[in-house]
Amino acid sequence: MIATAGVDIGSTTSKAVVLVDGQPAAHVISAGSTNPARSAEQVYDQALAKAGLERGQVAYVVGTGYGRTRVAFANRDVSEITCHGRGAHFLLPSARTVIDIGGQDTKVICLDEGGNLLDFAMNDKCAAGTGRFLEAMARSLEIEVHEMGAYSLSEGAPCRITSMCSVFAESEVINLIHDGVPLPRIVKGLLLSLASRVSSQARRVGLTDDVVMTGGVAKNEGVRRALEERLGIPLHGFGASDPQVIGALGAALIAHAFALGTPPAHGVNEP
């Protein structure tokens, strides 16, 4: 038996995936904290317990995510760009474009037929088009982020949100609320605004089928539908697999390759 693990420390959540002989054995998603090192320890131990393993039985661990350098017990850290690509390819080998809307940035990743990184684009200078944007807008609307999907599926034409800046967009939302505009129309406008920014980013780097979406925002049906509308193509899913753990899965797969002595030929040193 060869057990490996991937630990993805994101800006809002921590994830861990354990593989046994290259196949998923357990995964855990946990809320993030202001202490990435502690979050890494906790989510890793939870995943090991779920898999029925102890630390000494794990051959190799890879850390990823914005806090990847804080995974002290990892054998190495690898960019989340590479890891999301690896995880997506493992679950859907036909995937060629991966869209990851994270808490603090958005990434569009292009893959070859082997799941290797060809190109990528990353928005990490502005919160617009990220999970933080959704959280800020939800607070202004006094709803939960997960409720936005249901609101967006209601009847009514979407409002036009003109600003791509999170601060100014929030001001627009507040004005719309004061004007008595129905909540579903505002939510639709917000999600289409986010989708417009992400779709522009995707087209800059090159959009090739099949297109998949990873990360926690992928669970928001409203965002998915808005992206499909702006992209003009369907987004493929991963079946019963949770899109939020794709980065950790990719890290665990890379760990498995190192444990076998056959490290991936491409992508490990990507930023």
C-alpha positions as CSV (number, residue, x, y, z in Angstrom):
1,M,0.0,0.0,0.0
2,I,1.2,3.5,-0.9
3,A,-0.6,6.3,0.8
4,T,-0.1,9.9,-0.2
5,A,-1.8,13.2,0.6
6,G,-2.4,16.7,-0.7
7,V,-3.2,19.7,1.6
8,D,-4.6,22.8,0.0
9,I,-4.5,25.9,2.3
10,G,-6.7,28.5,0.6
11,S,-7.7,32.0,1.8
12,T,-11.1,30.9,3.1
13,T,-11.0,27.1,3.5
14,S,-8.5,24.3,4.0
15,K,-8.8,21.0,2.2
16,A,-7.0,17.7,2.4
17,V,-7.2,14.6,0.2
18,V,-5.7,11.2,1.0
19,L,-4.9,8.6,-1.7
20,V,-4.3,4.9,-1.3
21,D,-2.5,3.4,-4.2
22,G,-3.4,6.4,-6.3
23,Q,-7.1,6.4,-5.6
24,P,-9.1,8.7,-3.3
25,A,-9.6,7.3,0.1
26,A,-10.8,10.4,2.1
27,H,-11.1,14.1,1.9
28,V,-11.9,16.9,4.4
29,I,-13.0,20.5,3.9
30,S,-12.5,22.8,6.8
31,A,-13.0,26.6,7.4
32,G,-9.7,28.5,7.2
33,S,-8.2,30.5,10.0
34,T,-5.6,33.3,10.6
35,N,-3.1,30.6,11.3
36,P,-2.4,28.6,8.1
37,A,0.1,26.3,9.7
38,R,-2.4,25.2,12.4
39,S,-5.2,24.8,9.8
40,A,-2.9,22.5,7.7
41,E,-2.2,20.3,10.7
42,Q,-5.9,20.1,11.7
43,V,-7.3,19.3,8.2
44,Y,-4.5,16.8,7.5
45,D,-5.2,14.9,10.8
46,Q,-8.9,14.9,10.1
47,A,-8.4,13.4,6.6
48,L,-6.0,10.8,8.0
49,A,-8.5,9.8,10.7
50,K,-11.2,9.5,8.0
51,A,-9.0,7.3,5.9
52,G,-8.0,5.2,9.0
53,L,-4.3,6.0,8.6
54,E,-1.6,7.4,10.8
55,R,1.1,9.9,9.7
56,G,3.8,7.3,9.6
57,Q,1.9,5.4,7.0
58,V,1.9,8.3,4.5
59,A,4.8,8.1,2.0
60,Y,4.6,11.6,0.6
61,V,2.7,14.9,1.2
62,V,2.4,17.9,-1.1
63,G,1.1,21.3,0.0
64,T,-0.6,23.7,-2.2
65,G,-2.8,26.9,-2.1
66,Y,-1.9,30.4,-1.1
67,G,-0.6,29.0,2.3
68,R,1.3,26.1,0.8
69,T,4.6,27.2,2.3
70,R,3.1,26.9,5.8
71,V,2.4,23.2,5.4
72,A,5.4,22.3,7.6
73,F,5.0,18.5,7.3
74,A,4.8,18.5,3.5
75,N,7.7,17.0,1.5
76,R,7.3,19.8,-1.0
77,D,4.9,22.5,-2.1
78,V,3.4,22.9,-5.6
79,S,1.5,25.8,-7.2
80,E,-2.3,25.5,-7.0
81,I,-2.3,26.2,-10.8
82,T,-0.6,22.9,-11.4
83,C,-2.6,21.1,-8.8
84,H,-6.0,22.2,-10.1
85,G,-4.9,21.1,-13.5
86,R,-3.8,17.6,-12.3
87,G,-6.9,17.1,-10.2
88,A,-9.3,18.1,-13.0
89,H,-7.5,15.9,-15.6
90,F,-7.7,12.9,-13.2
91,L,-11.4,13.2,-12.8
92,L,-12.2,14.3,-16.4
93,P,-9.3,13.5,-18.8
94,S,-11.0,15.5,-21.6
95,A,-10.7,18.7,-19.6
96,R,-8.7,21.3,-21.5
97,T,-9.7,24.6,-19.7
98,V,-10.0,24.8,-15.9
99,I,-11.7,27.9,-14.3
100,D,-10.9,28.2,-10.6
101,I,-12.7,31.1,-8.8
102,G,-10.9,31.3,-5.5
103,G,-11.4,33.4,-2.4
104,Q,-8.7,36.0,-3.4
105,D,-8.0,35.3,-7.0
106,T,-9.3,33.7,-10.2
107,K,-7.3,31.4,-12.4
108,V,-8.0,30.1,-15.9
109,I,-5.8,27.1,-16.7
110,C,-5.1,25.5,-20.1
111,L,-4.1,21.9,-20.2
112,D,-2.8,19.5,-22.9
113,E,-4.1,16.0,-23.3
114,G,-1.8,14.7,-20.6
115,G,-3.1,17.2,-18.0
116,N,0.1,19.3,-18.2
117,L,0.0,23.0,-18.0
118,L,0.1,24.9,-21.3
119,D,-0.8,28.4,-20.2
120,F,-2.7,30.2,-17.5
121,A,-4.1,33.6,-16.6
122,M,-4.5,34.8,-13.0
123,N,-6.5,37.7,-11.6
124,D,-4.9,38.5,-8.2
125,K,-4.8,42.3,-8.3
126,C,-8.5,43.0,-7.7
127,A,-11.3,41.2,-5.7
128,A,-13.8,41.6,-8.6
129,G,-14.4,38.1,-10.1
130,T,-13.4,36.3,-6.9
131,G,-15.1,34.6,-4.0
132,R,-14.4,37.7,-1.9
133,F,-16.6,39.7,-4.3
134,L,-19.5,37.4,-3.7
135,E,-19.0,37.5,0.1
136,A,-19.0,41.3,0.1
137,M,-22.1,41.5,-2.1
138,A,-23.9,39.0,0.0
139,R,-23.2,41.0,3.1
140,S,-24.6,44.1,1.4
141,L,-27.7,42.2,0.5
142,E,-27.9,40.6,4.0
143,I,-28.1,37.1,2.6
144,E,-25.7,34.1,2.6
145,V,-23.4,33.5,-0.4
146,H,-25.0,30.1,-0.9
147,E,-28.4,31.7,-1.2
148,M,-27.4,33.7,-4.2
149,G,-27.7,30.8,-6.6
150,A,-31.4,30.3,-5.7
151,Y,-32.2,34.0,-6.0
152,S,-30.6,34.2,-9.4
153,L,-32.9,31.4,-10.7
154,S,-36.0,33.5,-9.9
155,E,-37.9,35.3,-12.6
156,G,-37.0,38.9,-13.5
157,A,-34.5,40.7,-15.7
158,P,-31.1,41.2,-14.2
159,C,-30.0,44.6,-13.2
160,R,-27.0,46.1,-14.9
161,I,-24.0,46.4,-12.6
162,T,-21.7,48.8,-14.4
163,S,-18.6,48.8,-12.2
164,M,-16.0,46.1,-12.2
165,C,-14.6,47.4,-8.9
166,S,-15.9,45.6,-5.8
167,V,-16.1,48.9,-3.8
168,F,-18.0,50.7,-6.5
169,A,-20.2,47.7,-7.3
170,E,-21.2,47.5,-3.6
171,S,-22.2,51.2,-3.8
172,E,-24.4,50.3,-6.8
173,V,-26.0,47.5,-4.9
174,I,-26.8,49.7,-1.9
175,N,-28.4,52.2,-4.3
176,L,-30.5,49.5,-6.0
177,I,-31.7,48.3,-2.6
178,H,-32.7,51.8,-1.6
179,D,-34.5,52.2,-4.9
180,G,-36.6,49.1,-4.0
181,V,-35.3,46.9,-6.8
182,P,-36.2,43.2,-6.2
183,L,-33.4,41.1,-4.7
184,P,-33.4,38.4,-7.4
185,R,-32.7,41.1,-10.1
186,I,-29.8,42.5,-8.2
187,V,-28.3,39.0,-7.6
188,K,-28.6,38.1,-11.3
189,G,-26.9,41.3,-12.2
190,L,-24.0,40.7,-9.8
191,L,-23.5,37.1,-10.9
192,L,-23.5,38.2,-14.6
193,S,-21.0,41.0,-13.7
194,L,-18.7,38.4,-12.1
195,A,-19.2,36.0,-15.1
196,S,-18.3,38.8,-17.6
197,R,-15.0,39.4,-15.9
198,V,-14.1,35.7,-15.7
199,S,-15.2,35.0,-19.2
200,S,-13.0,37.9,-20.5
201,Q,-10.1,36.4,-18.6
202,A,-10.8,33.0,-20.1
203,R,-10.9,34.3,-23.7
204,R,-7.6,36.1,-23.2
205,V,-5.8,32.9,-22.3
206,G,-7.8,30.8,-24.8
207,L,-10.9,28.8,-24.3
208,T,-10.8,25.1,-25.4
209,D,-13.4,22.4,-24.6
210,D,-13.9,20.7,-22.3
211,V,-14.3,23.5,-19.8
212,V,-14.6,22.7,-16.1
213,M,-14.9,24.8,-13.0
214,T,-13.1,24.0,-9.7
215,G,-13.2,25.5,-6.2
216,G,-16.0,26.2,-3.8
217,V,-17.7,28.8,-6.1
218,A,-18.3,25.9,-8.6
219,K,-21.0,24.7,-6.2
220,N,-23.0,27.9,-6.8
221,E,-25.5,27.1,-9.5
222,G,-26.2,30.8,-10.2
223,V,-22.5,31.4,-10.9
224,R,-22.3,28.4,-13.1
225,R,-25.3,29.4,-15.2
226,A,-24.0,33.0,-15.5
227,L,-20.7,31.7,-16.7
228,E,-22.3,29.4,-19.2
229,E,-24.3,32.3,-20.5
230,R,-21.3,34.6,-20.9
231,L,-19.0,31.9,-22.3
232,G,-21.7,30.5,-24.7
233,I,-20.7,26.9,-23.9
234,P,-21.6,24.4,-21.1
235,L,-19.4,23.8,-18.1
236,H,-18.7,20.1,-17.5
237,G,-19.0,18.6,-14.0
238,F,-17.1,16.0,-12.0
239,G,-20.0,13.8,-11.2
240,A,-20.2,13.0,-7.5
241,S,-16.7,14.4,-6.8
242,D,-16.6,17.7,-4.9
243,P,-15.1,20.5,-7.0
244,Q,-13.8,22.2,-3.9
245,V,-11.1,19.6,-3.3
246,I,-9.7,19.4,-6.8
247,G,-6.6,21.3,-5.8
248,A,-5.9,19.0,-2.9
249,L,-6.6,16.0,-5.1
250,G,-4.1,17.3,-7.7
251,A,-1.5,17.8,-4.9
252,A,-2.1,14.2,-3.6
253,L,-1.7,12.8,-7.2
254,I,1.6,14.7,-7.6
255,A,2.6,13.3,-4.2
256,H,1.8,9.8,-5.5
257,A,4.0,10.3,-8.5
258,F,6.9,11.3,-6.3
259,A,6.3,8.4,-4.0
260,L,6.7,6.1,-7.0
261,G,9.9,7.8,-8.0
262,T,8.3,9.1,-11.2
263,P,7.8,12.9,-10.6
264,P,5.7,14.7,-13.2
265,A,7.7,15.9,-16.1
266,H,5.9,19.3,-16.3
267,G,4.3,21.8,-14.1
268,V,5.8,21.1,-10.7
269,N,7.8,24.4,-10.6
270,E,5.0,26.6,-11.9
271,P,4.3,29.8,-9.9
